[in-house]
């Protein structure tokens, strides 16, 4: 994307993303927890139930992450693999993950003569096999149940 990078460039960004950012964010989080005060509006201090409700509303969207992770780990438990192996499997990218132009080059094909026709019968045909985009040719599980 930006050309050839030196080893210093790679090591710098690896250090930043693996150590500097997590430690800085962890420090900020812990410092905010230590300095926490209940919410006030002027001199009015909100009751504890309002603070609790605010925390619930703030944490509710985040709970989807551990719930989904627990569900996926539970589904992989049937394989009989140890927990650490299941976690590493779930943290790997999918096989088809990567730059779109490389995936499209692998799936590209030349359309046949019948597919190049502009006849109305060809345009109204209900078939997904003529699409070059793999997202349109994929059959999802909920479509097979209809």
BELHU-V627829 format. One record per residue. NEAR is the number of other C-alpha atoms within 12 Angstrom. D_CENTER is the distance of its C-alpha to the mean C-alpha in Angstrom with 1 decimal. Layout:
BEGIN
NEAR;D_CENTER
NEAR;D_CENTER
END
This chain:
BEGIN
5;21.5
6;24.2
6;26.5
9;27.7
12;26.7
11;29.1
10;28.5
11;29.1
14;26.3
14;23.8
14;25.3
15;25.2
16;21.4
15;20.7
15;23.0
16;21.4
15;17.8
15;18.9
16;21.9
15;22.8
15;19.7
15;19.0
15;22.8
15;23.3
16;20.6
14;22.1
15;25.5
15;24.8
14;23.3
13;26.3
12;28.8
12;27.6
12;27.9
10;31.4
10;32.6
13;31.3
12;33.9
19;33.8
19;33.2
14;36.5
9;37.7
7;40.9
8;42.9
9;41.3
14;39.0
17;36.6
14;37.2
14;35.1
13;33.6
15;32.2
18;30.5
16;29.1
15;27.9
16;26.2
16;24.4
14;23.3
13;22.0
12;20.1
14;18.6
15;17.9
13;14.5
14;13.4
14;14.9
12;12.2
13;10.2
15;13.3
14;14.4
15;11.5
20;11.9
18;15.7
16;15.6
21;13.9
25;16.4
20;19.1
17;18.5
21;18.8
18;21.9
12;23.9
14;23.6
13;25.8
16;23.9
15;24.0
19;21.4
14;20.5
16;20.1
23;17.8
20;15.6
16;15.7
20;14.9
20;11.7
13;10.7
12;11.6
10;9.7
9;10.9
9;14.3
16;13.8
12;11.1
11;13.0
12;15.2
15;15.9
14;19.6
12;20.0
17;18.4
18;20.7
14;23.6
14;23.4
17;23.3
16;25.8
15;29.2
13;32.4
13;33.3
10;36.6
10;39.6
14;39.1
21;35.6
15;36.9
15;39.4
12;39.4
11;41.3
10;40.2
13;40.0
16;37.2
16;35.2
12;35.5
15;34.6
10;31.7
15;30.0
18;26.5
18;27.9
24;28.9
21;25.5
20;24.4
19;20.8
21;19.1
16;16.9
13;20.2
14;21.7
16;19.2
15;20.6
11;18.4
8;19.7
8;20.7
8;22.7
8;24.8
7;25.9
7;27.6
END
